[in-house]
Amino acid sequence: MSYEFDFADVFAAWPELLQGLVNSLVLSALAMAIGMVVSVAGALGKTSGPKWLVWIIDEYIELIRNTPFLVQIFMIYFGLPTIGLKLSSNGAALLALVVNVAAYGIEIIRAGIESIQKGQIEAGKSLGLRPLQIFRLVILKPAIQAIYPSLTSQFILLMLNTSVCSAIAASELTAVAGDIQSRTFRSFEVYFIVTCMYLGLSVFFWTVFAGIERKFLRQPTTR
Amino acid sequence: MRTLTSGDIIFILMAVRWTLLLSLVAFLGGAVGGILVALARTSEFKSLRLASSGYIKVFQGTPLLMQLFLAFFVPGLFGWSVDPWSAAALGLSLHASAFLGEIWRGAINVVPRGQWEAATSLGLRYWPKMALVIVPQAVKIAIPPTIGFLVQLIKGTSLASIIGFVELTRAAQVINNATFRPFTIFALVALVYYVICRPLSAYSKRMEQKLLVAAR
């Protein structure tokens, strides 16, 4: 192998990389937060809405799940302005991420809602629990336990998906990598470092989410 | 800027063959790699289990786009120049190996312990045991998630457009740059992906429900 590695230029750009990392995290957190609000609304619509609404939500889910995220971004960033809705690249990236994550979030939240059993609530009442206790212990905690694993892995998928937003030049980590690469021509070095940064984020969130689950959401043993 | 012609539409629609070919190559490459990863993950050797688990973690913990960039640039370190097609095929195959490996490991692990012990007590060695007892039972469980991942893979091929491979999404971008009719063009492209992926998703879901009913 005759290639000479030179990471100096890439390391010199660390403030940019750090900013990109922060931007990616902010974008992920915002998209997840808004996406969850949309998902809860969608899940309520699916579980207790009229038939036509259920149909629309189902078709929305299928449409988003069966088309690439990249095409969804292009549709929002390039397509929407032609019908009068112009968004900045960051705005389009956020909207695309929200639209995308909601198609998965709705089904996750719906599963959480359906995991609540009426008999459990009645059992809580007959044990003399107050309404707030019933909500906290009988409804909220089991529902969160049921959806926590899918919800957290969905967040990591979302975070990794933000890299696709570089295609419309949203200011996140992958776009920063592109900038550094076009300036230094150190393609391998830049993408290697940035890949490691994403892996670091994933490992961080895997660890934190598993820790939270162990500490707060441990299932009572059934044995 | 010029107007969008029927020739442009045909150009976009014809590019779907590259999307399908890339998906097929990546799926086949991923199937070969996935078998190796799944066998390593369920192996009795700790080193193989650790290595394959690390491989899966790396591919599940990094964006597919980064994997494609590295597939494009890493061969250059060894003096091999790769075109976007080879880089995309390589990157997506390695990606698919990790995900299929993890799916198939899960399917192998679902086969009850007693089946392994019974096969061993019949005097079957590793390969006959795998081929005759374990895999035939695991395959049934593995089909729905495998098809589900195939959908992810087909959608993933759209990212090959970013490293310059002209498949469906890239063809649409090329035509859009010339005609600037983004709404029509990307809606058309979305529809093409939808027509390919929706039946696969529906099949996967149906099979999964059938298995759930059978398990009850």
Contacts between the chains, C-beta under 8 A, distances in Angstrom:
chain1	res1	chain2	res2	distance
A	1	B	77	6.3
A	1	B	78	5.8
A	1	B	79	7.7
A	2	B	79	6.6
A	3	B	76	7.5
A	3	B	77	4.4
A	3	B	78	7.5
A	3	B	79	7.6
A	62	B	194	8.0
A	62	B	198	6.2
A	62	B	201	7.1
A	63	B	190	7.8
A	63	B	194	6.5
A	65	B	151	7.8
A	65	B	197	7.9
A	65	B	201	6.5
A	66	B	151	6.8
A	66	B	155	7.8
A	66	B	193	6.6
A	66	B	194	4.9
A	66	B	197	3.8
A	66	B	198	4.7
A	66	B	201	5.7
A	67	B	155	7.0
A	67	B	190	4.5
A	67	B	193	4.7
A	67	B	194	5.5
A	67	B	197	7.3
A	68	B	155	4.1
A	68	B	156	7.4
A	68	B	158	3.7
A	68	B	159	7.7
A	68	B	169	6.8
A	68	B	193	5.9
A	69	B	155	7.3
A	69	B	158	8.0
A	70	B	158	4.6
A	70	B	159	6.2
A	70	B	161	7.1
A	70	B	162	7.6
A	70	B	169	5.9
A	71	B	158	6.2
A	71	B	169	6.1
A	71	B	172	7.9
A	71	B	186	5.8
A	71	B	189	5.5
A	71	B	190	5.1
A	71	B	193	6.6
A	72	B	190	7.5
A	74	B	169	7.7
A	74	B	172	7.7
A	74	B	173	7.5
A	74	B	182	6.9
A	74	B	186	4.9
A	75	B	182	7.6
A	75	B	183	7.6
A	75	B	186	4.5
A	75	B	187	6.9
A	75	B	190	6.5
A	78	B	176	6.8
A	78	B	182	3.6
A	78	B	183	7.9
A	78	B	186	6.7
A	79	B	182	4.7
A	79	B	183	4.2
A	79	B	186	5.3
A	79	B	187	7.0
A	80	B	183	7.9
A	81	B	182	7.9
A	82	B	181	7.7
A	82	B	182	6.0
A	82	B	183	4.7
A	83	B	183	6.5
A	156	B	61	7.7
A	160	B	61	7.8
A	160	B	62	6.9
A	160	B	63	4.4
A	160	B	64	7.6
A	161	B	63	7.2
A	162	B	63	8.0
A	163	B	63	3.8
A	163	B	65	4.8
A	163	B	66	6.4
A	164	B	63	7.4
A	164	B	65	5.9
A	164	B	159	6.9
A	166	B	65	7.5
A	167	B	162	5.9
A	174	B	63	7.1
A	174	B	65	6.4
A	174	B	66	7.3
A	187	B	69	7.7
A	187	B	73	4.7
A	187	B	76	7.8
A	188	B	70	7.5
A	188	B	73	4.3
A	188	B	74	6.5
A	188	B	76	7.0
A	188	B	77	6.1
A	191	B	66	6.2
A	191	B	69	4.4
A	191	B	70	5.6
A	191	B	73	6.1
A	192	B	70	6.8
A	194	B	66	6.5
A	195	B	62	5.1
A	195	B	63	8.0
A	195	B	66	4.3
A	195	B	67	7.7
A	195	B	69	7.9
A	195	B	70	6.2
A	198	B	61	7.0
A	198	B	62	4.8
A	198	B	63	5.8
A	198	B	66	6.2
A	199	B	58	6.4
A	199	B	61	4.7
A	199	B	62	5.1
A	202	B	60	7.4
A	202	B	61	3.3
A	202	B	62	7.0
A	203	B	57	7.7
A	203	B	61	6.3
A	206	B	61	7.5
